[in-house]
């Protein structure tokens, strides 16, 4: 699932993922209500979470998601390097810098798929 309020980011991520795995179903949410609704009813392997998605509550909500859905991998994304520490303290599985090449994100996702 892609959790991003920024429509340009969401569209770019969706396109990138479809190119890499055209048969995968990709769920998208742009608000916290939709996020938790999808999380509760879908068996998700992976969440791509824009760090700004939950505003100042992101770290706490990552902890909750990882506690309640331990089998779901969560990759945080941001442009600010200082948020990497916060993401890993909140138990995110990986952190993607939005300024890195898209191939790095695809590699992360493939690595998670290989662990299944």
C-alpha positions as CSV (number, residue, x, y, z in Angstrom):
1,X,0.0,0.0,0.0
2,X,1.2,3.5,-0.8
3,X,0.3,6.0,2.0
4,X,1.0,9.5,0.6
5,X,-0.9,12.8,0.7
6,X,1.1,14.2,-2.2
7,X,-0.6,13.1,-5.4
8,X,2.6,13.5,-7.5
9,X,4.5,11.2,-5.2
10,X,1.7,8.7,-5.1
11,X,1.4,8.7,-8.9
12,X,5.1,8.3,-9.4
13,X,5.3,5.4,-6.9
14,X,2.3,3.7,-8.4
15,X,3.9,3.9,-11.9
16,X,7.2,2.6,-10.6
17,X,5.7,-0.3,-8.9
18,X,3.5,-1.2,-11.8
19,X,6.6,-1.2,-14.1
20,X,8.4,-3.6,-11.8
21,X,5.5,-5.9,-10.9
22,X,2.6,-5.4,-13.3
23,X,0.5,-8.1,-11.8
24,X,0.6,-6.8,-8.2
25,X,-2.4,-5.1,-6.8
26,X,-1.4,-1.7,-5.5
27,X,-3.6,0.0,-2.9
28,X,-3.3,3.8,-2.3
29,X,-4.6,6.0,0.5
30,X,-4.2,9.8,0.9
31,X,-5.8,10.0,4.4
32,X,-5.4,8.4,7.8
33,X,-9.0,7.0,7.8
34,X,-8.5,5.3,4.5
35,X,-5.1,4.0,5.7
36,X,-6.5,2.3,8.8
37,X,-9.6,1.0,7.0
38,X,-7.4,-0.7,4.3
39,X,-4.9,-1.9,6.9
40,X,-7.7,-3.6,8.9
41,X,-9.3,-5.4,6.0
42,X,-6.4,-6.3,3.7
43,X,-3.5,-8.6,4.1
44,X,-0.7,-6.3,3.2
45,X,2.9,-7.4,2.6
46,X,4.3,-3.9,2.4
47,X,3.5,-0.3,3.2
48,X,5.3,2.6,1.6
49,X,4.7,5.4,4.0
50,X,5.5,9.1,3.3
51,X,7.0,10.4,6.6
52,X,4.7,13.4,6.5
53,X,1.6,11.3,6.1
54,X,0.6,11.4,9.8
55,X,2.3,14.8,10.5
56,X,3.9,14.8,14.0
57,X,2.4,11.5,14.9
58,X,4.2,9.4,12.4
59,X,6.6,7.7,14.7
60,X,3.9,6.7,17.2
61,X,1.6,5.3,14.5
62,X,4.5,3.3,12.9
63,X,5.0,1.6,16.3
64,X,1.3,0.8,16.5
65,X,1.2,-0.6,12.9
66,X,4.3,-2.7,13.5
67,X,2.9,-4.0,16.8
68,X,-0.6,-4.8,15.4
69,X,0.6,-6.1,12.0
70,X,4.1,-7.6,12.6
71,X,4.1,-9.4,9.3
72,X,3.7,-6.2,7.3
73,X,6.9,-4.6,6.1
74,X,7.0,-0.8,6.3
75,X,9.3,1.5,4.3
76,X,9.3,5.1,5.4
77,X,10.1,7.8,2.8
78,X,11.3,11.3,3.3
79,X,13.8,13.9,2.0
80,X,15.1,14.8,5.5
81,X,18.0,12.7,6.7
82,X,17.3,13.5,10.3
83,X,14.0,11.4,10.1
84,X,15.9,8.2,9.5
85,X,16.7,7.8,13.2
86,X,13.0,8.5,14.1
87,X,11.8,6.0,11.6
88,X,14.0,3.2,12.8
89,X,13.3,4.0,16.5
90,X,9.6,3.6,15.6
91,X,10.5,0.1,14.1
92,X,10.3,0.9,10.4
93,X,11.8,-1.9,8.4
94,X,13.6,0.5,5.9
95,X,14.0,4.1,5.0
96,X,14.1,5.5,1.5
97,X,15.4,8.9,0.8
98,X,13.2,10.5,-1.9
99,X,16.3,12.0,-3.5
100,X,17.8,8.5,-4.1
101,X,17.4,6.8,-7.5
102,X,14.1,4.9,-7.8
103,X,16.0,1.7,-8.4
104,X,17.0,1.8,-4.8
105,X,13.4,1.6,-3.7
106,X,12.7,-1.2,-6.1
107,X,15.7,-3.1,-4.7
108,X,14.4,-2.6,-1.1
109,X,11.0,-4.0,-2.2
110,X,12.5,-7.0,-4.0
111,X,14.6,-7.7,-0.9
112,X,11.5,-7.9,1.2
113,X,9.8,-10.2,-1.3
114,X,12.8,-12.6,-1.2
115,X,12.4,-12.9,2.6
116,X,9.0,-14.4,2.4
